[in-house]
Amino acid sequence: MNERGTAPERSATNWTVTKSDVVIETPFVRLRRDQIELPSGQVVADYYVRESRGFAVVFALTPDERVVLVRQYKHGISAHVLELPAGAIDPGELPADCARRELAEETGYVADPPELELAGSFVFDPTGSTTRYHVYVGRNARPLVPTAFDATEDIEIELATIDELRAMVRDGRIDVGTHVASIYYVLDRLARL
């Protein structure tokens, strides 16, 4: 804060990309290498950015107010994690359609009505990624369709009351950052409704 009690002005100067090429491109990851000139004139030769269509996270509540969770192995950390249903947005897919699809595929649950409520959209990693994620709330979710796991998914479905969910976040049983943030964000929204 400055002496007037206001935030200092920020520079509107952006970095200039002087060269860019894709170094990895698969169905799961696209990695871009940029050469950047900073406002100071300094050049950063290898600045890597992960490009993504983003992903959707679903906070699904059953008619008896339990939250649908999934437990699955994540190879990046070589561990099983407990989280909300979520998944990557497919080419040409809208985030809301991704959320409905992922909820059904991972859990067999369908919300009623099928239109999920967008709780918020957030930046995932602004330093090294273009990824945004979208958090949806589904109400009256029931197991109505068969699950359809991807080849890398082996999912166990769990249900938790709101109090149990809070405890799981507080004691670290749920420790995936985007899911912790999504849970707290939705719980805050639900408290205000």
N, C-alpha and C positions, 0 to 999 in steps of 0.2 A: 504494500500500500504506500502511496505517496503522502505528502503532508496534507492533502485535501481529503484523505480517507478513501480515495478511489484507486482502483487497480491501475497500474502503469499501462500505457499503450503498448501494444505489441507490433512488431514489425510486420508489414504485409509482404515482405520479400519472400519469395519461394525459392526452393532449390531448382536448378536447371538441369534437366536430364540431357546429357550430350551424346549418350550412346545407350542402347538398350537391346538386349537379346534374351531369348528364352533358352535356358540351359537344361531344363528338365520339363518334359510334358508327358504326362500319363493321364489315364482317366481319374486318378486320385489326387494328383498334385501337378501344378504348373509353377515353376520357379523362374523368375526373371532376374537377370543381372543388369543393373543400371550403372552407368558412370555418371556422376553427379558433380556439378559445379555449385559450391555453396556461395551464399551472398558475399562472403569474404574473399572469394576467388579461389579458395582451396578446392582441389579436385579429389573426390573419393572414387577410386577406380572400380571397386567391387562392392556395390550395395545390393544385397539380395532381397527380393520381395516375393512372397508367396501369393499368387493370384488365386482367387476363389469366387465362386458364385454365392458363397455363404451357406448358412445352415439354419434350421428351425429347431426350436426346443418347445416341448409341449408339457404344460402343467395341467394334467387331466384329473378331474375330480369325479369320483363315482357318485351315484345317488345318495350313498350314506356318508359322503364327505371324506372319502379316503383318496389319497393321491397315488396315481399309478407310477411305479418306478421300475427301472430295468437294471439288472446286474449282469455285467458282461466283461469279458476279457478285453483289455486294450493293449495291443502289442507294443506301442510306443513306450509305455512304462512297465510292461511285463507284469501286469497285475489286473485283478478284477476290480471294477469300480461300480458304485451304485449311483445312478443318475436318473434324470427325467428322460423320457423317450426323446430322441433327437436324431437328426441326420442331415446330410448334405442336400442342397437344392440341385436337382437335375437340370440339364440344359433345357431352356425354354419353360421351366416350371416356375410358378409363382410361389413365394414363401408360404402362403396359406395352404396351397395345395400340397406342398412338401410336408407341412406339419400334419395335415390329415393323413397323408400316405404313411409317414413314419410312425404315427401313433398306431395305425391299423397293422402295418407290417411287423413292427417290433412287439406289439402287445396283443393284437386282436381286438383292441378296444376301439369303439366308435363313440364320439360325443353326440349328444342330442340337444340342440340341433347340430347338424354336421358342420355348420360354419363356426369356426373357432374365433375367439376374440383376441385380437392383437393387443398384447399388454405393452410391448415396446420393442424397439430395434436398437441394437448396440454395436459399437465397433469392437472387434475381437482383439486385434493386436496392431495398433496404428503404426508402430515402428517398422514391422517387417511383413505386413500382410494387408491385402485389400478386403479381407473378410468382414462381413457384417453378419450378425445373427439376430434372429427374430423370435421373440418369446410369445407363445400363444397360450390361452386358457381355454380348456374344453370342459364343459359341465355335463353331468349325467352320463358319464362315460360307462359303457357296458361292453363286456367281451362278446362281440357279435360276429366276427369274421375270423378265419384261420390266419395265423401268423405266416409271414413270408420272409424268412431271414435271408440276408445276403450270405455269401460263402464264408465271410469272416465273422459272422455273428452266431453266437451261441448264448441266447438270452434267457435269463430267469426273470419272471415278473414278480414283483412284490407290491403290496399295498401298505400304505402308512397313513395314520391319522395325521391331522395338522400338527398336533403336539409331538407325535413320534417323529415327524419330518423335521420339525425345529430341533429336536434332540439330536437327530442324525447329522444335521449340519453343524451344530455346536460341538459335538464330540468327535467330528472328523470322519464318521462313517460315510458321509457324502463330502468329498473333498475336491471334486473337479470344479475349478474356479468359475467357469461360465454357468454351471448348474447351481452352485452356491449363490451366485449373484442373481440368477433367474428366480430361484426359490424365494430369496429375501424380497426381491422386487415384486413378485406376485403376491406374497403374503402381505406386503405393505398395501398394495392396491386393494386386495380383498378386505382388509381392515377398514378401508375408507368407503367401501360400498354400502 
